[in-house]
Amino acid sequence: MRYSLPVKILTVAVASILVTGCGGSKSKSSPETLTKSIDFMSNGDCRFGGTYTHGGADANKNDQLDDEEITNTAIECATSMESFNGIVYRVKDGSDEFQQLLWTSLDGTATAVIAAPEHTEGELHHYRLSPDKSKIAFMMQDAPSEPYRLWVRSLLDDSPMVDVSGDIVEGGDVYNFQWSHDGQYLAFRGDLDVDSLNDLYSVNSSGVGRVKLTQSLEGDEDVWSYSWSPTMNRIAYRADENTDGVNELFAVNVDGSNWTQVSGDMDHGLADLQNFRWSHDGMKIAYRADTFVNNKFELFTATSEGFLNTNLRPDMPDDHTTSYSFSWSPDDSRVAFLSGEQVGFGGHYSMYSAQPNGLNLINYTPDRESPQSVTSAKWSPDGTQLLALGDILTEGVKEAFTFSTDGMMAARINSELVEDGNVYFTEWSVDGQQVILKSDQTIEDQVNFYSATPMIQGSVQINHALPNFGDVFTLRQSANGKDIIYRADAIVDDRDDFYWKDLEVDSPPQLLFGAHETTSVSDYGWSDDGNYFAVILDSTVPDEFELWIFDVENESVTKVSEIEFGGAIPFSFEW
């Protein structure tokens, strides 16, 4: 059977008392029958909230219906809500076969099934909320013999889910999908028309108007990757469409119009285009390709219509190449990238930036005699600085550096490292005023998190003191940068615990989620507004995963996953 979404979540709690009688003057000789109506938020009765109407006799004759006088209750559920308020998560049973997609309120008081395969051996995966959180798209196979289809369901009302994938040839499947920036459309890849030939399609989220966006794929040709413009309903994709075995970059409108090849011609038989990135304004694309010489990858920019194709480093030496790591500045005025001599799966790279037209090329880390290298480069939120990680001063020792965008100022920002120490991770704070580092700069063979000020050497540890066996693993900032949550094994070796710290309060970090000795963490992360943090882990019993939510304002932790759905185990979620 197809699962329906129960009518259950949001209205503001307001109580009103309705007193009714039989007309004429009141008589105190016998109790009157009274009713009391109370609006409630989401709970186990109604997903979208609703109204309880209680009835009973006024036994104590105080002209109000007291709780002990209630003898009957009617429930009227709301059928919609104004905005999404909850978390969506995927569950599976103990056999890893039967999967369901569930919704729960943030307090865990209401849970509803969004979708589940018709057959217990069906599968459901790769689900994403629309940008406005009003809908959810997911891929589902009803039974092993059925194709993977793309479905959309509203999260604001009880309307049924819609198959938006359309007709699929025998043996075909939908493989992945992406929402457009406005949530009106979906782009998806699949072999819907010819088995094993992966085309690119678009469709309205209502399921109307499926369009095949690729023009002439045939044989062994395929679409490999694609991405929506951040501001327009235009899609760029990488495919060997024009020349079999040669990957090129194309762009097309959501309705299939204005199709064009963005990348330039590939002049050799082993040519390849490996990755690309839209500018923030959605007008330009940067892409990495070995256009002229095999395995010598250069970085280009172009408009999404294929104009103004520009090589950002035309004078690159023959033994140099551009790495995968490149990015647009926040205002799209420059592109930062790493370029240098490739060695095995890595290389000795310097950090550069240039204007999209190729002018004003800056080398922030000029080539040196020793084979030192930058491994990552990140723009500050305001675009005035670049954060680099690499062995820029000492060969084999990775440290953190900040550079002014014009290249006139630079500084190592981490403190002195312990012997054999390195900086392993760097990240800008949300406001760009600090840099977060992960390094072993205080205790040998122990990794901690530190905060450093750009352009000033010296960093301060931000996690709590760890035991000798302890290390930190990952850190996540809230959307406003006020709070951080990090993972560490600070109680039992190799056990993942989560700690919260309010950076605006001078107090030690607080343990939020303590895991079992044989712990495993499935998924974790902040809500978009930074008010909640969710974790899936086996905190009480090994291999019995639960979904927990931390409410920052109330400093409370709540288990919200339910076991009533066939003993289902949560293993991923989406805010």
C-alpha positions as CSV (number, residue, x, y, z in Angstrom):
1,M,0.0,0.0,0.0
2,R,1.0,3.6,-0.5
3,Y,1.6,5.4,2.8
4,S,-0.3,8.6,3.4
5,L,0.9,11.5,5.4
6,P,-1.1,11.8,8.6
7,V,-2.7,15.1,9.3
8,K,-0.6,16.4,12.1
9,I,2.0,20.0,13.2
10,L,1.5,23.8,13.7
11,T,-0.8,26.3,15.1
12,V,-0.4,28.7,18.0
13,A,-1.7,27.4,21.3
14,V,-4.7,29.5,22.3
15,A,-7.4,28.5,24.8
16,S,-11.0,29.8,24.7
17,I,-14.0,28.7,26.8
18,L,-17.4,28.4,25.2
19,V,-20.3,28.3,27.7
20,T,-23.6,27.1,26.5
21,G,-27.1,26.8,28.1
22,C,-30.7,26.0,27.2
23,G,-31.9,29.6,26.9
24,G,-33.8,31.8,29.5
25,S,-32.4,32.4,32.9
26,K,-29.8,30.2,34.4
27,S,-30.9,27.5,36.8
28,K,-28.5,26.3,39.5
29,S,-30.7,23.2,40.3
30,S,-28.8,21.0,37.9
31,P,-25.3,21.1,36.3
32,E,-25.0,22.8,33.0
33,T,-23.3,21.2,30.0
34,L,-20.2,23.2,29.0
35,T,-17.6,23.0,26.3
36,K,-14.0,24.1,26.2
37,S,-12.0,24.5,23.0
38,I,-8.2,24.5,23.0
39,D,-5.9,25.0,20.0
40,F,-2.7,22.9,20.2
41,M,0.5,22.6,18.4
42,S,1.8,19.4,16.8
43,N,1.4,16.2,18.8
44,G,0.7,12.5,18.3
45,D,-2.9,13.3,17.3
46,C,-2.4,15.9,14.6
47,R,0.7,16.5,12.5
48,F,-0.3,20.1,11.8
49,G,-1.9,20.8,15.1
50,G,-5.6,21.3,15.6
51,T,-8.3,21.9,18.2
52,Y,-9.4,19.8,21.2
53,T,-13.1,20.5,22.1
54,H,-13.8,19.1,25.6
55,G,-17.3,18.6,27.0
56,G,-18.9,17.8,30.3
57,A,-21.2,18.9,33.1
58,D,-20.4,21.8,35.4
59,A,-20.7,19.6,38.6
60,N,-19.3,22.3,41.0
61,K,-21.4,25.0,39.3
62,N,-18.5,27.5,39.0
63,D,-19.5,28.3,35.4
64,Q,-16.3,26.8,33.9
65,L,-15.3,23.3,32.8
66,D,-12.6,21.9,35.0
67,D,-10.3,19.1,33.9
68,E,-12.0,16.6,36.3
69,E,-15.4,17.4,34.8
70,I,-14.4,16.5,31.2
71,T,-16.3,13.5,29.9
72,N,-15.8,13.7,26.2
73,T,-13.3,15.2,23.7
74,A,-13.6,15.9,20.0
75,I,-10.4,16.4,17.9
76,E,-10.3,18.6,14.8
77,C,-7.0,18.4,13.0
78,A,-5.6,21.2,10.9
79,T,-4.7,20.1,7.4
80,S,-1.8,22.4,6.6
81,M,0.8,24.7,8.2
82,E,2.3,28.0,7.2
83,S,5.9,26.9,7.3
84,F,8.0,23.8,7.7
85,N,8.8,23.2,11.4
86,G,10.7,20.0,12.0
87,I,13.3,17.6,10.7
88,V,13.1,14.9,8.1
89,Y,15.1,11.7,8.5
90,R,15.5,8.3,6.8
91,V,15.2,5.1,8.7
92,K,15.9,1.4,7.9
93,D,15.0,-1.8,9.7
94,G,17.5,-4.2,11.2
95,S,17.9,-6.0,7.8
96,D,19.0,-2.8,6.1
97,E,16.2,-3.4,3.5
98,F,13.0,-1.7,4.5
99,Q,13.4,2.0,4.4
100,Q,11.1,4.9,5.2
101,L,11.2,8.7,5.1
102,L,9.9,10.3,8.3
103,W,9.1,13.7,9.6
104,T,9.2,14.7,13.3
105,S,8.6,17.9,15.2
106,L,11.6,19.5,16.8
107,D,10.4,18.5,20.3
108,G,9.8,14.9,19.2
109,T,6.1,14.9,20.1
110,A,4.8,14.2,16.6
111,T,6.1,11.9,13.9
112,A,4.6,11.0,10.5
113,V,5.6,8.9,7.5
114,I,6.4,10.9,4.4
115,A,7.0,8.0,2.1
116,A,7.9,4.3,2.0
117,P,8.3,1.7,-0.7
118,E,5.3,-0.5,-1.5
119,H,7.5,-3.6,-1.1
120,T,9.6,-4.3,2.0
121,E,12.6,-4.9,-0.3
122,G,12.2,-1.6,-2.0
123,E,14.6,1.3,-1.3
124,L,14.4,5.0,-0.6
125,H,17.4,7.3,-0.7
126,H,18.9,10.6,-1.9
127,Y,16.2,13.0,-0.5
128,R,16.5,16.9,-0.3
129,L,14.2,19.6,1.0
130,S,13.3,22.4,-1.4
131,P,15.1,25.8,-0.7
132,D,12.0,27.2,0.9
133,K,11.4,24.0,2.9
134,S,7.9,23.6,1.5
135,K,8.5,20.3,-0.4
136,I,10.8,17.3,-0.4
137,A,12.1,15.4,-3.3
138,F,13.4,11.8,-3.0
139,M,14.3,8.8,-5.1
140,M,12.4,5.6,-4.4
141,Q,12.3,2.1,-5.8
142,D,9.0,0.4,-4.9
143,A,10.4,-3.1,-5.4
144,P,13.6,-4.7,-6.7
145,S,12.1,-5.1,-10.1
146,E,11.0,-1.5,-10.4
147,P,13.0,1.5,-11.5
148,Y,14.2,4.3,-9.2
149,R,11.8,7.1,-9.7
150,L,11.9,10.8,-8.6
151,W,9.0,11.8,-6.2
152,V,8.0,15.2,-4.7
153,R,5.8,15.7,-1.7
154,S,4.5,18.8,0.1
155,L,5.5,19.2,3.7
156,L,2.9,21.9,4.4
157,D,-0.3,19.9,3.6
158,D,-1.6,16.4,3.2
159,S,-1.5,16.3,-0.5
160,P,-0.3,13.0,-2.0
161,M,3.3,12.6,-3.3
162,V,3.8,13.0,-7.1
163,D,6.0,11.0,-9.4
164,V,7.8,13.7,-11.4
165,S,10.2,11.4,-13.3
166,G,7.6,10.4,-15.9
167,D,8.0,7.5,-18.3
168,I,11.1,5.3,-17.9
169,V,12.4,2.7,-20.4
170,E,12.8,-0.9,-19.2
171,G,16.1,-1.1,-17.3
172,G,16.2,2.7,-16.7
173,D,16.5,4.6,-13.5
174,V,16.8,8.1,-12.0
175,Y,20.3,8.4,-10.5
176,N,20.4,11.8,-8.8
177,F,18.7,15.2,-8.8
178,Q,19.1,18.8,-7.7
179,W,16.6,21.6,-6.8
180,S,16.7,24.9,-8.7
181,H,17.6,27.9,-6.6
182,D,13.9,29.0,-6.4
183,G,12.5,25.5,-5.7
184,Q,10.3,25.6,-8.8
185,Y,12.2,23.0,-10.8
186,L,14.3,19.8,-10.5
187,A,17.1,18.7,-12.7
188,F,17.9,15.0,-12.7
189,R,20.2,12.5,-14.4
190,G,19.1,9.1,-15.6
191,D,18.7,6.6,-18.4
192,L,15.0,7.3,-19.0
193,D,14.9,7.0,-22.8
194,V,17.7,4.6,-23.6
195,D,18.9,2.0,-21.0
196,S,22.5,2.9,-19.9
197,L,22.5,6.2,-21.6
198,N,22.5,8.9,-18.9
199,D,20.8,12.1,-20.1
200,L,19.9,15.3,-18.2
201,Y,16.3,16.3,-17.6
202,S,14.4,19.1,-15.9
203,V,10.8,19.1,-14.6
204,N,8.5,21.4,-12.7
205,S,8.2,20.3,-9.0
206,S,4.5,19.7,-9.7
207,G,5.5,17.0,-12.2
208,V,4.5,19.0,-15.3
209,G,6.7,19.5,-18.3
210,R,9.6,17.1,-18.3
211,V,12.3,18.2,-20.7
212,K,15.4,16.4,-21.9
213,L,18.1,19.0,-21.7
214,T,20.9,17.1,-23.5
215,Q,20.9,17.4,-27.2
216,S,22.7,14.5,-28.9
217,L,24.0,11.8,-26.5
218,E,24.6,8.4,-28.0
219,G,26.6,5.2,-27.6
220,D,28.9,5.4,-24.6
221,E,28.4,9.1,-24.0
222,D,27.0,10.3,-20.6
223,V,26.3,13.3,-18.4
224,W,28.7,13.1,-15.5
225,S,27.9,16.1,-13.4
226,Y,25.6,19.2,-13.4
227,S,24.8,22.3,-11.4
228,W,22.1,25.0,-11.3
229,S,23.0,28.6,-11.6
230,P,22.7,30.3,-8.2
231,T,20.4,33.0,-9.5
232,M,18.8,31.8,-12.8
233,N,17.0,28.7,-14.0
234,R,20.0,27.7,-16.1
235,I,22.0,24.5,-15.7
236,A,25.6,23.7,-16.5
237,Y,26.7,20.2,-17.1
238,R,29.7,18.1,-17.9
239,A,29.3,15.5,-20.6
240,D,31.1,13.8,-23.5
241,E,28.3,15.0,-25.8
242,N,30.0,16.4,-28.8
243,T,32.9,14.0,-28.9
244,D,32.8,10.5,-27.5
245,G,35.3,10.1,-24.7
246,V,36.0,13.9,-24.4
247,N,34.2,15.7,-21.5
248,E,33.1,19.2,-22.3
249,L,31.1,21.9,-20.5
250,F,27.6,22.8,-21.7
251,A,24.8,25.1,-20.3
252,V,21.1,25.2,-21.1
253,N,17.9,26.9,-19.8
254,V,15.4,24.9,-17.8
255,D,13.1,24.7,-20.8
256,G,15.8,23.4,-23.1
257,S,16.4,26.7,-24.9
258,N,19.7,28.5,-25.3
259,W,21.8,25.3,-25.3
260,T,25.5,26.1,-25.8
261,Q,28.9,24.6,-25.3
262,V,30.7,26.7,-22.7
263,S,34.2,25.2,-22.9
264,G,36.5,25.8,-25.8
265,D,37.5,23.1,-28.3
266,M,39.7,20.3,-27.1
267,D,42.7,20.0,-29.5
268,H,43.9,16.5,-28.5
269,G,42.4,13.1,-28.3
270,L,42.8,12.6,-24.5
271,A,41.3,15.9,-23.6
272,D,39.1,16.1,-20.5
273,L,37.2,18.7,-18.4
274,Q,37.1,17.6,-14.8
275,N,35.2,20.2,-12.7
276,F,33.6,23.6,-12.8
277,R,32.0,26.2,-10.5
278,W,29.4,28.9,-11.0
279,S,30.1,32.5,-9.9
280,H,27.9,33.7,-7.1
281,D,25.9,36.0,-9.4
282,G,25.2,33.1,-11.8
283,M,26.6,34.9,-14.8
284,K,30.0,33.2,-15.2
285,I,31.6,29.8,-14.9
286,A,35.1,28.7,-14.0
287,Y,36.3,25.3,-15.3
288,R,39.4,23.2,-15.2
289,A,40.4,21.4,-18.4
290,D,43.4,20.0,-20.2
291,T,42.4,21.8,-23.4
292,F,45.7,21.8,-25.2
293,V,48.1,19.2,-23.6
294,N,47.2,15.9,-22.0
295,N,47.2,16.1,-18.1
296,K,48.2,19.7,-18.1
297,F,45.0,21.3,-16.6
298,E,44.4,25.0,-17.0
299,L,41.8,27.2,-15.5
300,F,39.3,29.1,-17.6
301,T,36.4,31.4,-17.1
302,A,33.5,32.0,-19.5
303,T,30.0,33.3,-19.5
304,S,27.2,30.7,-19.3
305,E,26.6,31.3,-23.0
306,G,30.2,30.4,-23.8
307,F,31.5,33.9,-24.5
308,L,34.7,35.5,-23.2
309,N,36.5,32.2,-22.7
310,T,39.7,33.1,-20.9
311,N,42.7,31.2,-19.7
312,L,43.7,32.6,-16.3
313,R,47.3,31.4,-16.6
314,P,48.3,31.2,-20.2
315,D,52.0,31.2,-19.5
316,M,51.9,28.1,-17.3
317,P,55.1,26.0,-17.6
318,D,54.8,22.7,-19.5
319,D,55.4,20.7,-16.3
320,H,52.7,22.6,-14.3
321,T,49.0,22.0,-13.8
322,T,46.1,23.5,-11.9
323,S,44.7,21.6,-9.0
324,Y,41.0,20.8,-8.2
325,S,41.0,23.6,-5.6
326,F,39.7,26.9,-7.1
327,S,37.0,29.3,-6.0
328,W,35.3,32.7,-6.8
329,S,35.7,35.6,-4.4
330,P,32.5,36.6,-2.6
331,D,32.0,39.5,-5.1
332,D,33.1,37.5,-8.1
333,S,35.8,40.0,-8.9
334,R,38.6,37.3,-8.7
335,V,39.2,33.6,-8.8
336,A,41.7,31.9,-6.5
337,F,43.4,28.7,-7.6
338,L,46.5,26.5,-7.0
339,S,48.9,25.8,-9.7
340,G,52.3,24.1,-9.9
341,E,54.2,20.8,-10.6
342,Q,52.0,17.7,-10.2
343,V,53.6,14.8,-8.3
344,G,51.6,11.6,-8.1
345,F,48.2,12.4,-6.6
346,G,49.4,15.7,-5.2
347,G,51.9,18.3,-6.2
348,H,54.0,21.4,-5.3
349,Y,51.4,24.2,-5.8
350,S,51.6,27.9,-5.4
351,M,48.5,30.0,-4.7
352,Y,47.2,32.5,-7.3
353,S,44.3,34.7,-8.0
354,A,43.2,36.6,-11.1
355,Q,40.4,38.7,-12.4
356,P,37.9,36.7,-14.5
357,N,39.2,38.4,-17.6
358,G,42.7,37.1,-16.8
359,L,44.2,40.4,-15.8
360,N,46.1,41.2,-12.6
361,L,47.4,37.7,-11.9
362,I,49.0,37.5,-8.4
363,N,51.2,34.7,-7.1
364,Y,51.0,34.8,-3.3
365,T,53.6,32.1,-2.8
366,P,56.3,32.4,-5.4
367,D,58.1,29.2,-6.4
368,R,61.0,28.3,-4.3
369,E,64.0,26.0,-4.6
370,S,62.6,23.5,-2.1
371,P,59.3,21.7,-3.1
372,Q,56.9,23.4,-0.8
373,S,53.2,23.6,-1.5
374,V,49.8,25.1,-0.7
375,T,47.1,22.5,-0.2
376,S,44.0,24.8,0.2
377,A,43.0,28.4,-0.3
378,K,39.8,30.0,1.2
379,W,38.4,33.5,0.8
380,S,37.4,35.5,3.8
381,P,33.7,36.3,4.0
382,D,34.3,39.9,2.9
383,G,36.8,38.9,0.1
384,T,39.7,41.0,1.5
385,Q,41.9,38.1,2.5
386,L,42.8,34.6,1.5
387,L,43.5,31.8,4.0
388,A,46.1,29.3,2.9
389,L,47.3,26.0,4.3
390,G,50.7,24.6,3.3
391,D,54.4,24.1,4.0
392,I,55.2,27.6,2.8
393,L,58.0,28.4,5.3
394,T,59.2,24.9,6.3
395,E,59.2,21.9,3.9
396,G,57.0,19.2,5.2
397,V,55.4,21.3,7.9
398,K,51.9,22.5,7.1
399,E,50.9,25.8,8.7
400,A,48.1,28.4,8.3
401,F,48.7,31.8,6.6
402,T,46.5,34.8,5.7
403,F,47.2,37.0,2.7
404,S,45.6,40.3,1.7
405,T,43.9,40.0,-1.6
406,D,46.3,42.4,-3.3
407,G,49.2,40.2,-2.0
408,M,50.8,43.1,-0.1
409,M,50.4,41.6,3.4
410,A,50.9,38.1,4.7
411,A,51.4,36.4,8.0
412,R,51.6,32.9,9.6
413,I,48.8,32.9,12.1
414,N,49.3,29.6,14.1
415,S,51.5,29.5,17.1
416,E,54.7,27.5,17.1
417,L,54.0,23.8,16.6
418,V,55.3,20.9,18.6
419,E,57.9,18.6,17.0
420,D,56.5,16.9,14.0
421,G,53.3,19.0,14.4
422,N,51.1,20.3,11.6
423,V,48.0,22.3,11.0
424,Y,45.5,19.9,9.5
425,F,42.4,22.0,9.0
426,T,41.6,25.7,8.6
427,E,38.2,27.6,8.4
428,W,37.1,31.2,8.6
429,S,34.7,32.1,11.4
430,V,31.3,33.2,10.1
431,D,32.1,36.9,10.7
432,G,35.6,36.6,9.2
433,Q,37.2,38.1,12.3
434,Q,38.9,34.8,13.3
435,V,40.3,31.6,11.8
436,I,39.7,28.2,13.3
437,L,42.6,25.8,13.2
438,K,43.0,22.1,13.9
439,S,46.6,21.2,14.8
440,D,48.9,19.5,17.3
441,Q,50.6,22.7,18.4
442,T,50.4,22.3,22.2
443,I,50.9,18.7,23.0
444,E,52.8,16.2,20.9
445,D,50.5,13.7,19.1
446,Q,47.4,15.4,20.4
447,V,45.1,17.4,18.1
448,N,43.1,20.4,19.3
449,F,41.1,23.3,17.9
450,Y,42.5,26.8,18.1
451,S,41.3,30.3,17.2
452,A,43.7,32.8,15.5
453,T,43.4,36.4,14.4
454,P,44.1,37.1,10.7
455,M,47.5,38.7,10.0
456,I,48.6,38.1,13.6
457,Q,50.7,35.1,14.7
458,G,49.4,33.3,17.7
459,S,46.4,31.0,18.4
460,V,44.3,30.1,21.4
461,Q,42.9,26.7,22.2
462,I,39.1,26.7,22.1
463,N,38.2,23.1,23.1
464,H,38.5,21.8,26.6
465,A,41.6,20.1,28.0
466,L,41.8,16.5,26.7
467,P,43.2,13.4,28.4
468,N,46.5,12.0,27.0
469,F,44.6,9.6,24.6
470,G,42.2,12.3,23.5
471,D,41.8,14.1,20.1
472,V,39.3,16.4,18.5
473,F,37.8,15.3,15.1
474,T,35.4,17.8,13.6
475,L,33.9,21.2,14.4
476,R,30.7,22.9,13.2
477,Q,29.9,26.6,13.5
478,S,26.3,27.7,13.9
479,A,24.9,30.0,11.2
480,N,25.5,33.2,13.3
481,G,29.0,32.0,14.4
482,K,28.0,32.4,18.0
483,D,28.1,28.7,18.9
484,I,30.3,25.8,18.0
485,I,29.9,22.0,18.5
486,Y,32.9,19.7,18.1
487,R,33.5,16.0,18.3
488,A,36.2,14.6,20.6
489,D,37.1,11.3,22.4
490,A,37.6,13.0,25.8
491,I,36.0,10.3,28.0
492,V,36.8,7.0,26.5
493,D,39.4,6.4,23.8
494,D,38.0,6.1,20.3
495,R,34.5,7.1,21.5
496,D,32.8,10.1,19.8
497,D,31.3,12.7,22.2
498,F,29.8,16.0,21.2
499,Y,30.6,19.3,23.0
500,W,28.9,22.7,22.8
501,K,30.5,26.0,23.5
502,D,28.9,29.5,23.4
503,L,31.8,31.6,22.1
504,E,30.3,34.8,23.7
505,V,30.3,33.3,27.2
506,D,33.4,32.7,29.2
507,S,32.5,29.2,30.3
508,P,33.9,25.7,29.6
509,P,32.4,23.6,26.8
510,Q,29.3,21.5,27.7
511,L,29.0,17.8,26.9
512,L,25.8,17.3,24.8
513,F,25.8,13.8,23.4
514,G,27.8,11.0,25.0
515,A,28.3,8.0,22.9
516,H,28.7,4.3,23.7
517,E,32.1,2.8,24.0
518,T,31.7,1.1,20.7
519,T,30.2,4.2,19.2
520,S,29.4,5.1,15.7
521,V,28.1,8.4,14.4
522,S,25.9,8.4,11.4
523,D,25.0,12.0,10.7
524,Y,25.2,15.4,12.4
525,G,24.8,19.2,11.7
526,W,23.2,22.5,12.5
527,S,19.8,23.7,11.3
528,D,19.9,26.6,8.8
529,D,19.0,29.1,11.5
530,G,21.6,27.8,13.9
531,N,19.0,27.3,16.7
532,Y,19.2,23.5,16.7
533,F,21.8,20.8,16.3
534,A,21.0,17.2,15.4
535,V,23.0,14.0,15.8
536,I,22.4,10.4,14.9
537,L,24.5,8.0,17.1
538,D,24.3,5.0,19.3
539,S,24.5,6.8,22.6
540,T,22.9,4.2,24.8
541,V,23.1,0.8,23.2
542,P,25.8,-0.3,20.6
543,D,24.4,-0.2,17.0
544,E,21.0,1.1,18.1
545,F,21.0,4.5,16.5
546,E,18.9,7.4,17.7
547,L,18.2,10.9,16.5
548,W,18.8,13.6,19.1
549,I,18.2,17.4,18.8
550,F,19.9,20.1,20.9
551,D,17.8,23.3,21.4
552,V,20.4,26.1,21.8
553,E,18.0,28.6,23.4
554,N,16.7,26.2,26.0
555,E,20.0,24.3,26.3
556,S,18.0,21.1,26.2
557,V,18.7,17.7,24.5
558,T,15.8,15.6,23.2
559,K,15.6,12.2,21.5
560,V,13.1,12.7,18.7
561,S,13.4,9.4,16.7
562,E,10.6,6.9,17.1
563,I,10.9,3.1,17.4
564,E,7.3,2.4,16.7
565,F,7.9,2.3,12.9
566,G,8.9,-1.4,12.8
567,G,12.0,-0.9,15.0
568,A,13.4,1.4,12.4
569,I,16.9,2.9,12.8
570,P,17.6,6.5,11.7
571,F,20.8,6.9,9.7
572,S,20.5,10.3,7.9
573,F,18.5,13.6,8.2
574,E,17.8,16.8,6.4
575,W,16.8,20.2,7.9
